[in-house]
């Protein structure tokens, strides 16, 4: 099962990636007003982030490692 990151544009969030495992939406990555990327687990989670990092690639690696453990 691989983790996939897809760009997803919304009016409320100028930068957002959908995080999908085997095609199923499992969370989102957003950039906050300070420019920090945050991973919000779950399809409807709008408030609580699980990981954050200033480097998008580093955050993606954290997500892949964490989601790999939860298979």
HTML snippet that shows the backbone in 3Dmol.js (N, CA, C, O; Angstrom):
<script src="https://3Dmol.org/build/3Dmol-min.js"></script>
<div id="view" style="width:600px;height:400px;position:relative"></div>
<script>
const pdb = `
ATOM      1  N   UNK A   1       0.840  -1.179   0.000  1.00  0.00           N
ATOM      2  CA  UNK A   1       0.000   0.000   0.000  1.00  0.00           C
ATOM      3  C   UNK A   1       0.884   1.241   0.000  1.00  0.00           C
ATOM      4  O   UNK A   1       1.716   1.428   0.888  1.00  0.00           O
ATOM      5  N   UNK A   2       0.695   2.056  -0.979  1.00  0.00           N
ATOM      6  CA  UNK A   2       1.527   3.242  -1.081  1.00  0.00           C
ATOM      7  C   UNK A   2       0.750   4.496  -0.698  1.00  0.00           C
ATOM      8  O   UNK A   2      -0.474   4.563  -0.814  1.00  0.00           O
ATOM      9  N   UNK A   3       1.504   5.479  -0.242  1.00  0.00           N
ATOM     10  CA  UNK A   3       0.936   6.777   0.097  1.00  0.00           C
ATOM     11  C   UNK A   3       1.100   7.678  -1.120  1.00  0.00           C
ATOM     12  O   UNK A   3       2.165   7.725  -1.735  1.00  0.00           O
ATOM     13  N   UNK A   4       0.038   8.385  -1.456  1.00  0.00           N
ATOM     14  CA  UNK A   4       0.030   9.267  -2.621  1.00  0.00           C
ATOM     15  C   UNK A   4      -0.399  10.666  -2.170  1.00  0.00           C
ATOM     16  O   UNK A   4      -1.292  10.817  -1.337  1.00  0.00           O
ATOM     17  N   UNK A   5       0.251  11.676  -2.733  1.00  0.00           N
ATOM     18  CA  UNK A   5      -0.062  13.074  -2.432  1.00  0.00           C
ATOM     19  C   UNK A   5      -0.596  13.718  -3.702  1.00  0.00           C
ATOM     20  O   UNK A   5       0.082  13.735  -4.730  1.00  0.00           O
ATOM     21  N   UNK A   6      -1.815  14.248  -3.628  1.00  0.00           N
ATOM     22  CA  UNK A   6      -2.451  14.881  -4.792  1.00  0.00           C
ATOM     23  C   UNK A   6      -2.812  16.319  -4.467  1.00  0.00           C
ATOM     24  O   UNK A   6      -3.371  16.608  -3.409  1.00  0.00           O
ATOM     25  N   UNK A   7      -2.484  17.220  -5.390  1.00  0.00           N
ATOM     26  CA  UNK A   7      -2.877  18.617  -5.186  1.00  0.00           C
ATOM     27  C   UNK A   7      -4.388  18.742  -5.189  1.00  0.00           C
ATOM     28  O   UNK A   7      -5.086  18.107  -5.980  1.00  0.00           O
ATOM     29  N   UNK A   8      -4.873  19.579  -4.281  1.00  0.00           N
ATOM     30  CA  UNK A   8      -6.312  19.799  -4.168  1.00  0.00           C
ATOM     31  C   UNK A   8      -6.518  21.273  -3.832  1.00  0.00           C
ATOM     32  O   UNK A   8      -6.113  21.727  -2.762  1.00  0.00           O
ATOM     33  N   UNK A   9      -7.134  22.014  -4.725  1.00  0.00           N
ATOM     34  CA  UNK A   9      -7.335  23.448  -4.523  1.00  0.00           C
ATOM     35  C   UNK A   9      -8.724  23.722  -3.954  1.00  0.00           C
ATOM     36  O   UNK A   9      -9.725  23.194  -4.437  1.00  0.00           O
ATOM     37  N   UNK A  10      -8.764  24.554  -2.922  1.00  0.00           N
ATOM     38  CA  UNK A  10     -10.028  25.008  -2.353  1.00  0.00           C
ATOM     39  C   UNK A  10      -9.941  26.511  -2.154  1.00  0.00           C
ATOM     40  O   UNK A  10      -8.846  27.072  -2.119  1.00  0.00           O
ATOM     41  N   UNK A  11     -11.063  27.154  -2.026  1.00  0.00           N
ATOM     42  CA  UNK A  11     -11.064  28.603  -1.825  1.00  0.00           C
ATOM     43  C   UNK A  11     -10.529  28.981  -0.449  1.00  0.00           C
ATOM     44  O   UNK A  11      -9.943  30.052  -0.288  1.00  0.00           O
ATOM     45  N   UNK A  12     -10.721  28.123   0.538  1.00  0.00           N
ATOM     46  CA  UNK A  12     -10.277  28.435   1.895  1.00  0.00           C
ATOM     47  C   UNK A  12      -8.809  28.174   2.144  1.00  0.00           C
ATOM     48  O   UNK A  12      -8.230  28.740   3.071  1.00  0.00           O
ATOM     49  N   UNK A  13      -8.189  27.322   1.330  1.00  0.00           N
ATOM     50  CA  UNK A  13      -6.790  26.952   1.517  1.00  0.00           C
ATOM     51  C   UNK A  13      -6.081  26.987   0.171  1.00  0.00           C
ATOM     52  O   UNK A  13      -6.288  26.101  -0.659  1.00  0.00           O
ATOM     53  N   UNK A  14      -5.247  28.001  -0.057  1.00  0.00           N
ATOM     54  CA  UNK A  14      -4.586  28.113  -1.349  1.00  0.00           C
ATOM     55  C   UNK A  14      -3.632  26.951  -1.655  1.00  0.00           C
ATOM     56  O   UNK A  14      -3.412  26.628  -2.822  1.00  0.00           O
ATOM     57  N   UNK A  15      -3.059  26.316  -0.613  1.00  0.00           N
ATOM     58  CA  UNK A  15      -2.216  25.149  -0.831  1.00  0.00           C
ATOM     59  C   UNK A  15      -2.767  23.993  -0.002  1.00  0.00           C
ATOM     60  O   UNK A  15      -2.882  24.088   1.220  1.00  0.00           O
ATOM     61  N   UNK A  16      -3.102  22.916  -0.676  1.00  0.00           N
ATOM     62  CA  UNK A  16      -3.579  21.735   0.035  1.00  0.00           C
ATOM     63  C   UNK A  16      -3.266  20.494  -0.798  1.00  0.00           C
ATOM     64  O   UNK A  16      -3.444  20.480  -2.016  1.00  0.00           O
ATOM     65  N   UNK A  17      -2.800  19.465  -0.117  1.00  0.00           N
ATOM     66  CA  UNK A  17      -2.589  18.161  -0.743  1.00  0.00           C
ATOM     67  C   UNK A  17      -3.504  17.161  -0.079  1.00  0.00           C
ATOM     68  O   UNK A  17      -3.651  17.164   1.144  1.00  0.00           O
ATOM     69  N   UNK A  18      -4.115  16.312  -0.867  1.00  0.00           N
ATOM     70  CA  UNK A  18      -4.824  15.170  -0.312  1.00  0.00           C
ATOM     71  C   UNK A  18      -3.796  14.077  -0.083  1.00  0.00           C
ATOM     72  O   UNK A  18      -2.899  13.878  -0.902  1.00  0.00           O
ATOM     73  N   UNK A  19      -3.927  13.374   1.024  1.00  0.00           N
ATOM     74  CA  UNK A  19      -3.064  12.238   1.314  1.00  0.00           C
ATOM     75  C   UNK A  19      -3.929  10.994   1.162  1.00  0.00           C
ATOM     76  O   UNK A  19      -4.949  10.846   1.835  1.00  0.00           O
ATOM     77  N   UNK A  20      -3.512  10.107   0.274  1.00  0.00           N
ATOM     78  CA  UNK A  20      -4.300   8.908  -0.026  1.00  0.00           C
ATOM     79  C   UNK A  20      -3.452   7.661   0.134  1.00  0.00           C
ATOM     80  O   UNK A  20      -2.271   7.646  -0.215  1.00  0.00           O
ATOM     81  N   UNK A  21      -4.067   6.620   0.663  1.00  0.00           N
ATOM     82  CA  UNK A  21      -3.447   5.304   0.748  1.00  0.00           C
ATOM     83  C   UNK A  21      -4.298   4.369  -0.079  1.00  0.00           C
ATOM     84  O   UNK A  21      -5.479   4.167   0.206  1.00  0.00           O
ATOM     85  N   UNK A  22      -3.691   3.799  -1.105  1.00  0.00           N
ATOM     86  CA  UNK A  22      -4.403   2.893  -2.021  1.00  0.00           C
ATOM     87  C   UNK A  22      -5.662   3.569  -2.569  1.00  0.00           C
ATOM     88  O   UNK A  22      -6.699   2.923  -2.724  1.00  0.00           O
ATOM     89  N   UNK A  23      -5.570   4.858  -2.858  1.00  0.00           N
ATOM     90  CA  UNK A  23      -6.676   5.603  -3.445  1.00  0.00           C
ATOM     91  C   UNK A  23      -7.691   6.145  -2.457  1.00  0.00           C
ATOM     92  O   UNK A  23      -8.570   6.913  -2.847  1.00  0.00           O
ATOM     93  N   UNK A  24      -7.595   5.768  -1.184  1.00  0.00           N
ATOM     94  CA  UNK A  24      -8.561   6.207  -0.169  1.00  0.00           C
ATOM     95  C   UNK A  24      -8.020   7.418   0.575  1.00  0.00           C
ATOM     96  O   UNK A  24      -6.885   7.400   1.051  1.00  0.00           O
ATOM     97  N   UNK A  25      -8.819   8.463   0.678  1.00  0.00           N
ATOM     98  CA  UNK A  25      -8.428   9.685   1.373  1.00  0.00           C
ATOM     99  C   UNK A  25      -8.233   9.399   2.855  1.00  0.00           C
ATOM    100  O   UNK A  25      -9.137   8.901   3.525  1.00  0.00           O
ATOM    101  N   UNK A  26      -7.032   9.723   3.364  1.00  0.00           N
ATOM    102  CA  UNK A  26      -6.752   9.502   4.788  1.00  0.00           C
ATOM    103  C   UNK A  26      -6.374  10.788   5.519  1.00  0.00           C
ATOM    104  O   UNK A  26      -6.255  10.789   6.744  1.00  0.00           O
ATOM    105  N   UNK A  27      -6.183  11.887   4.774  1.00  0.00           N
ATOM    106  CA  UNK A  27      -5.833  13.142   5.425  1.00  0.00           C
ATOM    107  C   UNK A  27      -5.480  14.216   4.414  1.00  0.00           C
ATOM    108  O   UNK A  27      -5.642  14.037   3.207  1.00  0.00           O
ATOM    109  N   UNK A  28      -4.985  15.352   4.937  1.00  0.00           N
ATOM    110  CA  UNK A  28      -4.626  16.502   4.113  1.00  0.00           C
ATOM    111  C   UNK A  28      -3.336  17.130   4.630  1.00  0.00           C
ATOM    112  O   UNK A  28      -3.024  17.051   5.818  1.00  0.00           O
ATOM    113  N   UNK A  29      -2.603  17.747   3.731  1.00  0.00           N
ATOM    114  CA  UNK A  29      -1.471  18.592   4.100  1.00  0.00           C
ATOM    115  C   UNK A  29      -1.846  20.008   3.703  1.00  0.00           C
ATOM    116  O   UNK A  29      -2.265  20.264   2.575  1.00  0.00           O
ATOM    117  N   UNK A  30      -1.688  20.917   4.645  1.00  0.00           N
ATOM    118  CA  UNK A  30      -1.987  22.326   4.378  1.00  0.00           C
ATOM    119  C   UNK A  30      -0.827  23.183   4.841  1.00  0.00           C
ATOM    120  O   UNK A  30      -0.050  22.783   5.708  1.00  0.00           O
ATOM    121  N   UNK A  31      -0.717  24.356   4.262  1.00  0.00           N
ATOM    122  CA  UNK A  31       0.285  25.329   4.709  1.00  0.00           C
ATOM    123  C   UNK A  31      -0.453  26.394   5.509  1.00  0.00           C
ATOM    124  O   UNK A  31      -1.419  26.986   5.027  1.00  0.00           O
ATOM    125  N   UNK A  32       0.007  26.632   6.732  1.00  0.00           N
ATOM    126  CA  UNK A  32      -0.660  27.623   7.573  1.00  0.00           C
ATOM    127  C   UNK A  32      -0.160  29.027   7.239  1.00  0.00           C
ATOM    128  O   UNK A  32       0.688  29.189   6.361  1.00  0.00           O
ATOM    129  N   UNK A  33      -0.674  30.034   7.928  1.00  0.00           N
ATOM    130  CA  UNK A  33      -0.345  31.424   7.625  1.00  0.00           C
ATOM    131  C   UNK A  33       1.127  31.735   7.882  1.00  0.00           C
ATOM    132  O   UNK A  33       1.657  32.683   7.303  1.00  0.00           O
ATOM    133  N   UNK A  34       1.793  30.969   8.726  1.00  0.00           N
ATOM    134  CA  UNK A  34       3.217  31.154   9.004  1.00  0.00           C
ATOM    135  C   UNK A  34       4.093  30.433   7.982  1.00  0.00           C
ATOM    136  O   UNK A  34       5.319  30.523   8.039  1.00  0.00           O
ATOM    137  N   UNK A  35       3.466  29.718   7.049  1.00  0.00           N
ATOM    138  CA  UNK A  35       4.211  29.016   6.017  1.00  0.00           C
ATOM    139  C   UNK A  35       4.662  27.619   6.405  1.00  0.00           C
ATOM    140  O   UNK A  35       5.477  27.017   5.707  1.00  0.00           O
ATOM    141  N   UNK A  36       4.143  27.096   7.509  1.00  0.00           N
ATOM    142  CA  UNK A  36       4.498  25.758   7.981  1.00  0.00           C
ATOM    143  C   UNK A  36       3.478  24.757   7.438  1.00  0.00           C
ATOM    144  O   UNK A  36       2.272  25.002   7.471  1.00  0.00           O
ATOM    145  N   UNK A  37       3.975  23.641   6.945  1.00  0.00           N
ATOM    146  CA  UNK A  37       3.096  22.591   6.425  1.00  0.00           C
ATOM    147  C   UNK A  37       2.617  21.714   7.577  1.00  0.00           C
ATOM    148  O   UNK A  37       3.392  21.350   8.461  1.00  0.00           O
ATOM    149  N   UNK A  38       1.326  21.382   7.553  1.00  0.00           N
ATOM    150  CA  UNK A  38       0.726  20.571   8.616  1.00  0.00           C
ATOM    151  C   UNK A  38      -0.044  19.408   8.013  1.00  0.00           C
ATOM    152  O   UNK A  38      -0.715  19.552   6.991  1.00  0.00           O
ATOM    153  N   UNK A  39       0.064  18.249   8.663  1.00  0.00           N
ATOM    154  CA  UNK A  39      -0.688  17.067   8.247  1.00  0.00           C
ATOM    155  C   UNK A  39      -1.868  16.891   9.188  1.00  0.00           C
ATOM    156  O   UNK A  39      -1.696  16.757  10.400  1.00  0.00           O
ATOM    157  N   UNK A  40      -3.073  16.894   8.616  1.00  0.00           N
ATOM    158  CA  UNK A  40      -4.306  16.694   9.367  1.00  0.00           C
ATOM    159  C   UNK A  40      -4.875  15.334   8.969  1.00  0.00           C
ATOM    160  O   UNK A  40      -5.325  15.153   7.837  1.00  0.00           O
ATOM    161  N   UNK A  41      -4.854  14.393   9.885  1.00  0.00           N
ATOM    162  CA  UNK A  41      -5.330  13.044   9.600  1.00  0.00           C
ATOM    163  C   UNK A  41      -6.857  13.027   9.555  1.00  0.00           C
ATOM    164  O   UNK A  41      -7.517  13.679  10.363  1.00  0.00           O
ATOM    165  N   UNK A  42      -7.403  12.285   8.616  1.00  0.00           N
ATOM    166  CA  UNK A  42      -8.838  12.097   8.509  1.00  0.00           C
ATOM    167  C   UNK A  42      -9.450  12.899   7.381  1.00  0.00           C
ATOM    168  O   UNK A  42      -8.919  13.930   6.967  1.00  0.00           O
ATOM    169  N   UNK A  43     -10.557  12.415   6.899  1.00  0.00           N
ATOM    170  CA  UNK A  43     -11.232  13.032   5.760  1.00  0.00           C
ATOM    171  C   UNK A  43     -11.824  14.402   6.093  1.00  0.00           C
ATOM    172  O   UNK A  43     -11.832  15.296   5.247  1.00  0.00           O
ATOM    173  N   UNK A  44     -12.320  14.570   7.326  1.00  0.00           N
ATOM    174  CA  UNK A  44     -13.028  15.804   7.682  1.00  0.00           C
ATOM    175  C   UNK A  44     -12.321  16.619   8.764  1.00  0.00           C
ATOM    176  O   UNK A  44     -12.889  17.587   9.269  1.00  0.00           O
ATOM    177  N   UNK A  45     -11.109  16.251   9.124  1.00  0.00           N
ATOM    178  CA  UNK A  45     -10.362  16.966  10.159  1.00  0.00           C
ATOM    179  C   UNK A  45      -9.964  18.341   9.641  1.00  0.00           C
ATOM    180  O   UNK A  45      -9.237  18.445   8.653  1.00  0.00           O
ATOM    181  N   UNK A  46     -10.428  19.382  10.290  1.00  0.00           N
ATOM    182  CA  UNK A  46     -10.129  20.754   9.894  1.00  0.00           C
ATOM    183  C   UNK A  46      -9.299  21.489  10.944  1.00  0.00           C
ATOM    184  O   UNK A  46      -8.849  22.608  10.697  1.00  0.00           O
ATOM    185  N   UNK A  47      -9.091  20.878  12.115  1.00  0.00           N
ATOM    186  CA  UNK A  47      -8.526  21.630  13.227  1.00  0.00           C
ATOM    187  C   UNK A  47      -7.223  21.085  13.796  1.00  0.00           C
ATOM    188  O   UNK A  47      -6.318  21.864  14.096  1.00  0.00           O
ATOM    189  N   UNK A  48      -7.105  19.787  13.951  1.00  0.00           N
ATOM    190  CA  UNK A  48      -6.013  19.204  14.718  1.00  0.00           C
ATOM    191  C   UNK A  48      -4.985  18.564  13.786  1.00  0.00           C
ATOM    192  O   UNK A  48      -5.287  17.604  13.077  1.00  0.00           O
ATOM    193  N   UNK A  49      -3.768  19.109  13.798  1.00  0.00           N
ATOM    194  CA  UNK A  49      -2.731  18.517  12.969  1.00  0.00           C
ATOM    195  C   UNK A  49      -1.947  17.486  13.765  1.00  0.00           C
ATOM    196  O   UNK A  49      -1.817  17.588  14.985  1.00  0.00           O
ATOM    197  N   UNK A  50      -1.428  16.494  13.057  1.00  0.00           N
ATOM    198  CA  UNK A  50      -0.656  15.439  13.705  1.00  0.00           C
ATOM    199  C   UNK A  50       0.844  15.706  13.601  1.00  0.00           C
ATOM    200  O   UNK A  50       1.589  15.483  14.555  1.00  0.00           O
ATOM    201  N   UNK A  51       1.282  16.187  12.432  1.00  0.00           N
ATOM    202  CA  UNK A  51       2.685  16.526  12.208  1.00  0.00           C
ATOM    203  C   UNK A  51       2.750  17.896  11.556  1.00  0.00           C
ATOM    204  O   UNK A  51       1.801  18.344  10.911  1.00  0.00           O
ATOM    205  N   UNK A  52       3.904  18.558  11.739  1.00  0.00           N
ATOM    206  CA  UNK A  52       4.140  19.787  11.009  1.00  0.00           C
ATOM    207  C   UNK A  52       5.629  19.917  10.738  1.00  0.00           C
ATOM    208  O   UNK A  52       6.457  19.385  11.478  1.00  0.00           O
ATOM    209  N   UNK A  53       5.960  20.631   9.669  1.00  0.00           N
ATOM    210  CA  UNK A  53       7.355  20.837   9.299  1.00  0.00           C
ATOM    211  C   UNK A  53       7.415  22.005   8.321  1.00  0.00           C
ATOM    212  O   UNK A  53       6.467  22.241   7.572  1.00  0.00           O
ATOM    213  N   UNK A  54       8.506  22.721   8.327  1.00  0.00           N
ATOM    214  CA  UNK A  54       8.690  23.807   7.368  1.00  0.00           C
ATOM    215  C   UNK A  54       9.080  23.281   5.996  1.00  0.00           C
ATOM    216  O   UNK A  54       8.938  23.981   4.993  1.00  0.00           O
ATOM    217  N   UNK A  55       9.568  22.058   5.952  1.00  0.00           N
ATOM    218  CA  UNK A  55      10.000  21.417   4.707  1.00  0.00           C
ATOM    219  C   UNK A  55       8.938  20.403   4.274  1.00  0.00           C
ATOM    220  O   UNK A  55       8.675  19.435   4.987  1.00  0.00           O
ATOM    221  N   UNK A  56       8.336  20.624   3.119  1.00  0.00           N
ATOM    222  CA  UNK A  56       7.253  19.756   2.641  1.00  0.00           C
ATOM    223  C   UNK A  56       7.744  18.329   2.425  1.00  0.00           C
ATOM    224  O   UNK A  56       7.042  17.380   2.775  1.00  0.00           O
ATOM    225  N   UNK A  57       8.925  18.159   1.860  1.00  0.00           N
ATOM    226  CA  UNK A  57       9.438  16.809   1.620  1.00  0.00           C
ATOM    227  C   UNK A  57       9.684  16.060   2.930  1.00  0.00           C
ATOM    228  O   UNK A  57       9.428  14.859   3.021  1.00  0.00           O
ATOM    229  N   UNK A  58      10.179  16.772   3.940  1.00  0.00           N
ATOM    230  CA  UNK A  58      10.392  16.151   5.251  1.00  0.00           C
ATOM    231  C   UNK A  58       9.056  15.724   5.865  1.00  0.00           C
ATOM    232  O   UNK A  58       8.959  14.657   6.471  1.00  0.00           O
ATOM    233  N   UNK A  59       8.038  16.556   5.706  1.00  0.00           N
ATOM    234  CA  UNK A  59       6.715  16.218   6.232  1.00  0.00           C
ATOM    235  C   UNK A  59       6.147  14.994   5.515  1.00  0.00           C
ATOM    236  O   UNK A  59       5.558  14.122   6.154  1.00  0.00           O
ATOM    237  N   UNK A  60       6.318  14.921   4.207  1.00  0.00           N
ATOM    238  CA  UNK A  60       5.839  13.761   3.448  1.00  0.00           C
ATOM    239  C   UNK A  60       6.494  12.484   3.952  1.00  0.00           C
ATOM    240  O   UNK A  60       5.832  11.452   4.065  1.00  0.00           O
ATOM    241  N   UNK A  61       7.791  12.542   4.257  1.00  0.00           N
ATOM    242  CA  UNK A  61       8.494  11.357   4.768  1.00  0.00           C
ATOM    243  C   UNK A  61       7.935  10.939   6.123  1.00  0.00           C
ATOM    244  O   UNK A  61       7.769   9.748   6.386  1.00  0.00           O
ATOM    245  N   UNK A  62       7.643  11.918   6.990  1.00  0.00           N
ATOM    246  CA  UNK A  62       7.053  11.619   8.297  1.00  0.00           C
ATOM    247  C   UNK A  62       5.706  10.922   8.124  1.00  0.00           C
ATOM    248  O   UNK A  62       5.404   9.950   8.817  1.00  0.00           O
ATOM    249  N   UNK A  63       4.908  11.426   7.200  1.00  0.00           N
ATOM    250  CA  UNK A  63       3.584  10.845   6.945  1.00  0.00           C
ATOM    251  C   UNK A  63       3.728   9.423   6.418  1.00  0.00           C
ATOM    252  O   UNK A  63       3.040   8.515   6.886  1.00  0.00           O
ATOM    253  N   UNK A  64       4.613   9.223   5.453  1.00  0.00           N
ATOM    254  CA  UNK A  64       4.814   7.894   4.883  1.00  0.00           C
ATOM    255  C   UNK A  64       5.271   6.906   5.941  1.00  0.00           C
ATOM    256  O   UNK A  64       4.804   5.767   5.966  1.00  0.00           O
ATOM    257  N   UNK A  65       6.178   7.323   6.814  1.00  0.00           N
ATOM    258  CA  UNK A  65       6.649   6.445   7.881  1.00  0.00           C
ATOM    259  C   UNK A  65       5.522   6.112   8.857  1.00  0.00           C
ATOM    260  O   UNK A  65       5.342   4.951   9.227  1.00  0.00           O
ATOM    261  N   UNK A  66       4.765   7.124   9.272  1.00  0.00           N
ATOM    262  CA  UNK A  66       3.682   6.908  10.235  1.00  0.00           C
ATOM    263  C   UNK A  66       2.580   6.045   9.638  1.00  0.00           C
ATOM    264  O   UNK A  66       2.075   5.144  10.307  1.00  0.00           O
ATOM    265  N   UNK A  67       2.201   6.301   8.405  1.00  0.00           N
ATOM    266  CA  UNK A  67       1.118   5.540   7.782  1.00  0.00           C
ATOM    267  C   UNK A  67       1.569   4.138   7.438  1.00  0.00           C
ATOM    268  O   UNK A  67       0.749   3.221   7.399  1.00  0.00           O
ATOM    269  N   UNK A  68       2.854   3.952   7.188  1.00  0.00           N
ATOM    270  CA  UNK A  68       3.374   2.613   6.935  1.00  0.00           C
ATOM    271  C   UNK A  68       3.232   1.715   8.152  1.00  0.00           C
ATOM    272  O   UNK A  68       2.997   0.513   8.027  1.00  0.00           O
ATOM    273  N   UNK A  69       3.378   2.312   9.334  1.00  0.00           N
ATOM    274  CA  UNK A  69       3.251   1.582  10.584  1.00  0.00           C
ATOM    275  C   UNK A  69       1.802   1.199  10.844  1.00  0.00           C
ATOM    276  O   UNK A  69       1.549   0.161  11.456  1.00  0.00           O
ATOM    277  N   UNK A  70       0.846   2.001  10.399  1.00  0.00           N
ATOM    278  CA  UNK A  70      -0.573   1.796  10.701  1.00  0.00           C
ATOM    279  C   UNK A  70      -1.289   0.866   9.730  1.00  0.00           C
ATOM    280  O   UNK A  70      -2.502   0.687   9.849  1.00  0.00           O
ATOM    281  N   UNK A  71      -0.597   0.282   8.797  1.00  0.00           N
ATOM    282  CA  UNK A  71      -1.257  -0.590   7.808  1.00  0.00           C
ATOM    283  C   UNK A  71      -1.987  -1.733   8.447  1.00  0.00           C
ATOM    284  O   UNK A  71      -2.588  -2.549   7.749  1.00  0.00           O
TER     285      UNK A  71
END
`;
const viewer = $3Dmol.createViewer("view");
viewer.addModel(pdb, "pdb");
viewer.setStyle({}, {cartoon: {color: "spectrum"}});
viewer.zoomTo();
viewer.render();
</script>
